[in-house]
Amino acid sequence: MTQIPTKQQILDWLADHPGESSKRDIAKAFGIKGAARIELKRLLKELEASGAVARRRRSFREADKLPPVSLLSVLPPDAAGDLFATPLEWQGEGAAPRVLFVPGKDDPALAPGDRILARVAEVAGEDHAYTARLIRRIGQAAHRIVGIFRKSAEGGRITPIDKGEDREWRVTADAANDARDGELVEAEQVGPKRMGLPNARIIARLGDPSAPRAVSLIAIHQHGIPDDFPDAVIAEADGMVHAGLEDREDLRGLAFVTIDPSDARDHDDACFAQPDDDPKNPGGHILWVAIADVAHYVRPGSALDREARKRGNSTYFPDRVVPMLPDRLSGDLCSLHEGVPRPCLAVRMKLDAAGNKLSHRFTRGLMKSGASLTYEEVQAARDGSPTPRCAEMMDEVIAPLYAAWQALDAARKIRQPLDLDLPERRIVLGDDGKVQSVRFRERLDAHKLIEEFMVLANVAAAEELERLRRPLLYRVHEEPSPEKLDALREVAQASGFTLAKGQVLKTAHLNRLLAQAEGTEFDELLNITTLRSMTQAYYHPANLGHFGLALRSYAHFTSPIRRYSDLIVHRALIAGHGWGKDGLSANDIETLEETAQHISDTERRSMAAERDTTDRYLAAYLSDRIGSEFAGRISGVQRFGVFVKLEETGADGLIPIREIGREFFHYDREAQTLIGSETGAVVSVGLRVTVRLAEAVPMTGGLMLELLEIEGQAPSAPRHGKGPRRGSRKLAALKAKERGVARKVRRTRRD
């Protein structure tokens, strides 16, 4: 008779043979055959029911332990640069174990979110329970969503909050992570893609979606912006101490001031100006720009450095900031607070009376801000209504700053950078976290003053590093593509203006077009269309110029608290001048192009998150005004409808194609128009419209509009009944083709 093992014998054998855990392996090990297999099956079921072992497909293993070959998801590097992973299928009690990934010599580079098949081994006495070695990579990061969880008996469903996601996601009961009904959650897709609703598992519970801070929290999770600093990074920042004067130039005697928005969260630049007393430079100016010396605290290869590079930049929302650096640095040691000595990198620039930079000199120093001023109080002082403290600084501080700016402004007008006039929205929140008002920021001369000073300092940094023949990251802005320029010309011609062709495009040509439109009904249209014709700026080790600013060499130097690019430029200057051991490292140089791509991506990520947050706040603000009428302009044309920018708030809403008219509309991609098949009506960018707000969805930020008037007239109705007649698609396409041919003929004649 076959001897059936005891439960303890089975457990002991599983512990000694983790790679042989199927029922067949167990039966073979104990010589169990025939009918005795039924008894073994009963024992294994009892062990499983008691929690002593866990079934994984057709195998058994000890509960709370990973199988020797496991599916893992790679996590972001920790503060020490080590790569950890988490099991995709953890069925034990408590949190999933921590797994250290040990890369092999020929292993491919892994990224956070990659899924791998790995051989794992238990370890003792470490801060991780297992080590893992790669067998093979089996896929990239799973698709993730943020949405509202609706609970059901079988688990539940998630309704995504993204405007681009129109499908619900199915969640099984064991993948719900104890989420509550109506809770905001983050989830990722599980299982293969197939027809029907995708399956998901909840990986994070984000709380009440109606909570005041939920709007920016949604954007943070939706765009994958890191918002918690690892303990090692916080500890490193908390251990920092104030920098002294050692090996620095003492600049504390110069009357530096910071000028920032009233709600500024940090102060990373200060300025000081005075007349040049050199008789060879009559009417000239000396301008100093001092920038926080972040490089002193954030050393290459440190935990702070790795985290700052990962974030790439700070991200700003109406209710919070997700900083690149912990507050100990961004809000304290690196912030140029009033009356406190702070380490800095500074540049002294000599200007002639016409605003041309004659020379510059960089130094690593210690400065002290005499005052933390706001744009509004500086402008009020300039306009004759100074506060008491500004009154004391008028002659020695504020007046020289404006004198230097006026010279730079004269040089700017000759250089002619792109001069777009697009108002900036400011969302004001109340104490309850709800939108109190939407305002357009007033653009003051004080804003322009600081902008010109920072631009000049950035130019000086690029030129200095070129002189030193040191690697750096340029801020690159290439000229528009021929296709986008043609589209801009179409809009300009339709509005009665011209944009020269057949010559090398300069910003002066675009400024001339904008000047023609200034004060006319097409002013905003031409500004928006010109902006859309521009390429997006990015970072690169090669100097490809900055078209928008009309500058040959340009680098970001002035904001190292919130941009990693500026920290790289600071390190390059430190290394180039031999100011210390915290300059650009060999690894910095080796990975410069990779860093440029990464921080260009994080910048775009932040812009998208900030834009989505603004859309959601505006939708919430307008949700109480459903049925109200608004004036606006068509800001975009697509096959499915037109986008309208509302004048009152700057919010963007959609008029679906069905609301424009009861006829077929042909979409002309090149001309950005919709052409009615029967009426011949042309709907294009820039047309004035009156709309009714039909729907506002704060969770997605979506606005749906109904068209009431276009250019003061009711939308045209088709001549033949309620819907498009047969053949109307061909007729609309023919009309569009005729318009296209006419455009080409006009171009040929002009050329």
ChimeraX attribute file (.defattr): number of C-alpha atoms within 10 A of each C-alpha:
attribute: neighborCount
match mode: 1-to-1
recipient: residues
	/A:1	5
	/A:2	12
	/A:3	9
	/A:4	17
	/A:5	16
	/A:6	11
	/A:7	15
	/A:8	11
	/A:9	12
	/A:10	20
	/A:11	17
	/A:12	12
	/A:13	16
	/A:14	20
	/A:15	15
	/A:16	10
	/A:17	14
	/A:18	18
	/A:19	14
	/A:20	19
	/A:21	21
	/A:22	18
	/A:23	16
	/A:24	14
	/A:25	16
	/A:26	22
	/A:27	17
	/A:28	11
	/A:29	12
	/A:30	15
	/A:31	14
	/A:32	20
	/A:33	13
	/A:34	7
	/A:35	9
	/A:36	15
	/A:37	18
	/A:38	11
	/A:39	13
	/A:40	21
	/A:41	13
	/A:42	11
	/A:43	17
	/A:44	21
	/A:45	15
	/A:46	14
	/A:47	21
	/A:48	17
	/A:49	11
	/A:50	11
	/A:51	15
	/A:52	16
	/A:53	23
	/A:54	21
	/A:55	18
	/A:56	14
	/A:57	7
	/A:58	9
	/A:59	17
	/A:60	22
	/A:61	24
	/A:62	21
	/A:63	19
	/A:64	18
	/A:65	20
	/A:66	23
	/A:67	21
	/A:68	17
	/A:69	17
	/A:70	19
	/A:71	21
	/A:72	27
	/A:73	23
	/A:74	24
	/A:75	20
	/A:76	15
	/A:77	16
	/A:78	16
	/A:79	21
	/A:80	13
	/A:81	13
	/A:82	12
	/A:83	19
	/A:84	22
	/A:85	25
	/A:86	20
	/A:87	18
	/A:88	15
	/A:89	13
	/A:90	20
	/A:91	17
	/A:92	16
	/A:93	10
	/A:94	8
	/A:95	9
	/A:96	17
	/A:97	17
	/A:98	15
	/A:99	25
	/A:100	23
	/A:101	22
	/A:102	15
	/A:103	14
	/A:104	9
	/A:105	6
	/A:106	6
	/A:107	13
	/A:108	11
	/A:109	6
	/A:110	16
	/A:111	15
	/A:112	15
	/A:113	18
	/A:114	17
	/A:115	24
	/A:116	24
	/A:117	18
	/A:118	19
	/A:119	19
	/A:120	23
	/A:121	17
	/A:122	13
	/A:123	13
	/A:124	8
	/A:125	6
	/A:126	7
	/A:127	10
	/A:128	14
	/A:129	18
	/A:130	21
	/A:131	18
	/A:132	23
	/A:133	18
	/A:134	18
	/A:135	13
	/A:136	13
	/A:137	16
	/A:138	11
	/A:139	12
	/A:140	15
	/A:141	14
	/A:142	16
	/A:143	11
	/A:144	18
	/A:145	23
	/A:146	24
	/A:147	26
	/A:148	24
	/A:149	28
	/A:150	18
	/A:151	20
	/A:152	12
	/A:153	7
	/A:154	11
	/A:155	18
	/A:156	19
	/A:157	22
	/A:158	28
	/A:159	20
	/A:160	23
	/A:161	21
	/A:162	18
	/A:163	12
	/A:164	8
	/A:165	12
	/A:166	10
	/A:167	12
	/A:168	18
	/A:169	22
	/A:170	23
	/A:171	27
	/A:172	18
	/A:173	16
	/A:174	12
	/A:175	18
	/A:176	23
	/A:177	17
	/A:178	12
	/A:179	22
	/A:180	17
	/A:181	14
	/A:182	17
	/A:183	19
	/A:184	27
	/A:185	28
	/A:186	23
	/A:187	27
	/A:188	18
	/A:189	19
	/A:190	16
	/A:191	10
	/A:192	8
	/A:193	10
	/A:194	8
	/A:195	6
	/A:196	10
	/A:197	13
	/A:198	17
	/A:199	21
	/A:200	25
	/A:201	23
	/A:202	23
	/A:203	15
	/A:204	16
	/A:205	18
	/A:206	18
	/A:207	16
	/A:208	15
	/A:209	18
	/A:210	13
	/A:211	12
	/A:212	17
	/A:213	16
	/A:214	19
	/A:215	27
	/A:216	24
	/A:217	21
	/A:218	26
	/A:219	24
	/A:220	21
	/A:221	19
	/A:222	18
	/A:223	17
	/A:224	14
	/A:225	19
	/A:226	14
	/A:227	15
	/A:228	10
	/A:229	17
	/A:230	13
	/A:231	12
	/A:232	14
	/A:233	22
	/A:234	19
	/A:235	14
	/A:236	17
	/A:237	20
	/A:238	13
	/A:239	9
	/A:240	14
	/A:241	9
	/A:242	11
	/A:243	17
	/A:244	12
	/A:245	15
	/A:246	9
	/A:247	11
	/A:248	17
	/A:249	16
	/A:250	17
	/A:251	21
	/A:252	17
	/A:253	11
	/A:254	15
	/A:255	20
	/A:256	24
	/A:257	24
	/A:258	22
	/A:259	22
	/A:260	22
	/A:261	13
	/A:262	12
	/A:263	7
	/A:264	9
	/A:265	16
	/A:266	19
	/A:267	23
	/A:268	24
	/A:269	26
	/A:270	30
	/A:271	24
	/A:272	22
	/A:273	25
	/A:274	19
	/A:275	19
	/A:276	18
	/A:277	12
	/A:278	10
	/A:279	8
	/A:280	9
	/A:281	15
	/A:282	12
	/A:283	18
	/A:284	25
	/A:285	28
	/A:286	21
	/A:287	25
	/A:288	24
	/A:289	24
	/A:290	32
	/A:291	30
	/A:292	29
	/A:293	28
	/A:294	26
	/A:295	25
	/A:296	19
	/A:297	20
	/A:298	22
	/A:299	19
	/A:300	20
	/A:301	15
	/A:302	16
	/A:303	22
	/A:304	26
	/A:305	21
	/A:306	20
	/A:307	23
	/A:308	24
	/A:309	20
	/A:310	19
	/A:311	25
	/A:312	26
	/A:313	26
	/A:314	19
	/A:315	23
	/A:316	17
	/A:317	19
	/A:318	18
	/A:319	16
	/A:320	12
	/A:321	13
	/A:322	20
	/A:323	24
	/A:324	27
	/A:325	30
	/A:326	22
	/A:327	17
	/A:328	16
	/A:329	20
	/A:330	22
	/A:331	18
	/A:332	15
	/A:333	23
	/A:334	28
	/A:335	24
	/A:336	32
	/A:337	22
	/A:338	17
	/A:339	14
	/A:340	13
	/A:341	20
	/A:342	26
	/A:343	29
	/A:344	29
	/A:345	25
	/A:346	26
	/A:347	23
	/A:348	20
	/A:349	22
	/A:350	20
	/A:351	23
	/A:352	20
	/A:353	20
	/A:354	17
	/A:355	21
	/A:356	18
	/A:357	20
	/A:358	11
	/A:359	12
	/A:360	18
	/A:361	13
	/A:362	20
	/A:363	19
	/A:364	25
	/A:365	24
	/A:366	25
	/A:367	29
	/A:368	24
	/A:369	24
	/A:370	21
	/A:371	19
	/A:372	17
	/A:373	17
	/A:374	18
	/A:375	21
	/A:376	19
	/A:377	18
	/A:378	22
	/A:379	18
	/A:380	16
	/A:381	20
	/A:382	18
	/A:383	9
	/A:384	9
	/A:385	13
	/A:386	17
	/A:387	13
	/A:388	9
	/A:389	12
	/A:390	19
	/A:391	14
	/A:392	12
	/A:393	17
	/A:394	16
	/A:395	11
	/A:396	13
	/A:397	19
	/A:398	21
	/A:399	16
	/A:400	19
	/A:401	25
	/A:402	18
	/A:403	20
	/A:404	27
	/A:405	25
	/A:406	19
	/A:407	19
	/A:408	23
	/A:409	17
	/A:410	15
	/A:411	16
	/A:412	18
	/A:413	11
	/A:414	10
	/A:415	14
	/A:416	20
	/A:417	19
	/A:418	20
	/A:419	17
	/A:420	17
	/A:421	15
	/A:422	11
	/A:423	13
	/A:424	11
	/A:425	15
	/A:426	15
	/A:427	20
	/A:428	15
	/A:429	16
	/A:430	11
	/A:431	8
	/A:432	10
	/A:433	15
	/A:434	18
	/A:435	19
	/A:436	13
	/A:437	13
	/A:438	18
	/A:439	15
	/A:440	14
	/A:441	11
	/A:442	12
	/A:443	13
	/A:444	13
	/A:445	17
	/A:446	21
	/A:447	18
	/A:448	15
	/A:449	20
	/A:450	22
	/A:451	13
	/A:452	17
	/A:453	21
	/A:454	22
	/A:455	18
	/A:456	19
	/A:457	28
	/A:458	23
	/A:459	18
	/A:460	24
	/A:461	28
	/A:462	26
	/A:463	17
	/A:464	18
	/A:465	18
	/A:466	14
	/A:467	10
	/A:468	14
	/A:469	10
	/A:470	16
	/A:471	20
	/A:472	31
	/A:473	26
	/A:474	27
	/A:475	24
	/A:476	25
	/A:477	22
	/A:478	15
	/A:479	20
	/A:480	19
	/A:481	11
	/A:482	10
	/A:483	11
	/A:484	17
	/A:485	20
	/A:486	18
	/A:487	18
	/A:488	22
	/A:489	21
	/A:490	19
	/A:491	24
	/A:492	22
	/A:493	11
	/A:494	11
	/A:495	17
	/A:496	11
	/A:497	16
	/A:498	18
	/A:499	19
	/A:500	12
	/A:501	14
	/A:502	7
	/A:503	7
	/A:504	7
	/A:505	15
	/A:506	15
	/A:507	18
	/A:508	17
	/A:509	18
	/A:510	23
	/A:511	19
	/A:512	17
	/A:513	21
	/A:514	25
	/A:515	15
	/A:516	17
	/A:517	20
	/A:518	15
	/A:519	10
	/A:520	11
	/A:521	13
	/A:522	20
	/A:523	18
	/A:524	21
	/A:525	23
	/A:526	27
	/A:527	20
	/A:528	17
	/A:529	21
	/A:530	24
	/A:531	17
	/A:532	15
	/A:533	18
	/A:534	17
	/A:535	16
	/A:536	14
	/A:537	16
	/A:538	19
	/A:539	26
	/A:540	22
	/A:541	18
	/A:542	13
	/A:543	19
	/A:544	17
	/A:545	19
	/A:546	21
	/A:547	21
	/A:548	21
	/A:549	17
	/A:550	18
	/A:551	16
	/A:552	14
	/A:553	19
	/A:554	26
	/A:555	27
	/A:556	26
	/A:557	27
	/A:558	28
	/A:559	20
	/A:560	26
	/A:561	29
	/A:562	23
	/A:563	24
	/A:564	26
	/A:565	27
	/A:566	24
	/A:567	29
	/A:568	27
	/A:569	28
	/A:570	29
	/A:571	26
	/A:572	26
	/A:573	27
	/A:574	22
	/A:575	18
	/A:576	19
	/A:577	15
	/A:578	11
	/A:579	15
	/A:580	13
	/A:581	13
	/A:582	18
	/A:583	24
	/A:584	24
	/A:585	16
	/A:586	10
	/A:587	10
	/A:588	19
	/A:589	17
	/A:590	10
	/A:591	10
	/A:592	19
	/A:593	16
	/A:594	14
	/A:595	23
	/A:596	21
	/A:597	14
	/A:598	16
	/A:599	22
	/A:600	20
	/A:601	15
	/A:602	21
	/A:603	19
	/A:604	14
	/A:605	20
	/A:606	24
	/A:607	14
	/A:608	14
	/A:609	25
	/A:610	18
	/A:611	15
	/A:612	23
	/A:613	26
	/A:614	22
	/A:615	24
	/A:616	24
	/A:617	27
	/A:618	25
	/A:619	25
	/A:620	22
	/A:621	19
	/A:622	20
	/A:623	17
	/A:624	10
	/A:625	15
	/A:626	15
	/A:627	14
	/A:628	11
	/A:629	16
	/A:630	17
	/A:631	16
	/A:632	24
	/A:633	23
	/A:634	23
	/A:635	22
	/A:636	19
	/A:637	24
	/A:638	16
	/A:639	15
	/A:640	14
	/A:641	19
	/A:642	24
	/A:643	22
	/A:644	30
	/A:645	21
	/A:646	19
	/A:647	12
	/A:648	12
	/A:649	19
	/A:650	18
	/A:651	22
	/A:652	23
	/A:653	27
	/A:654	24
	/A:655	23
	/A:656	18
	/A:657	18
	/A:658	13
	/A:659	15
	/A:660	24
	/A:661	20
	/A:662	21
	/A:663	27
	/A:664	26
	/A:665	30
	/A:666	23
	/A:667	21
	/A:668	19
	/A:669	12
	/A:670	12
	/A:671	20
	/A:672	18
	/A:673	22
	/A:674	28
	/A:675	22
	/A:676	29
	/A:677	26
	/A:678	21
	/A:679	17
	/A:680	18
	/A:681	17
	/A:682	14
	/A:683	20
	/A:684	22
	/A:685	22
	/A:686	25
	/A:687	18
	/A:688	21
	/A:689	22
	/A:690	21
	/A:691	24
	/A:692	19
	/A:693	21
	/A:694	18
	/A:695	19
	/A:696	23
	/A:697	19
	/A:698	21
	/A:699	23
	/A:700	23
	/A:701	24
	/A:702	22
	/A:703	26
	/A:704	19
	/A:705	25
	/A:706	20
	/A:707	21
	/A:708	18
	/A:709	17
	/A:710	19
	/A:711	12
	/A:712	11
	/A:713	10
	/A:714	13
	/A:715	17
	/A:716	17
	/A:717	17
	/A:718	20
	/A:719	13
	/A:720	12
	/A:721	10
	/A:722	11
	/A:723	14
	/A:724	19
	/A:725	15
	/A:726	8
	/A:727	10
	/A:728	18
	/A:729	18
	/A:730	13
	/A:731	19
	/A:732	23
	/A:733	19
	/A:734	14
	/A:735	17
	/A:736	23
	/A:737	13
	/A:738	12
	/A:739	14
	/A:740	15
	/A:741	12
	/A:742	12
	/A:743	14
	/A:744	12
	/A:745	12
	/A:746	11
	/A:747	12
	/A:748	9
	/A:749	8
	/A:750	9
	/A:751	8
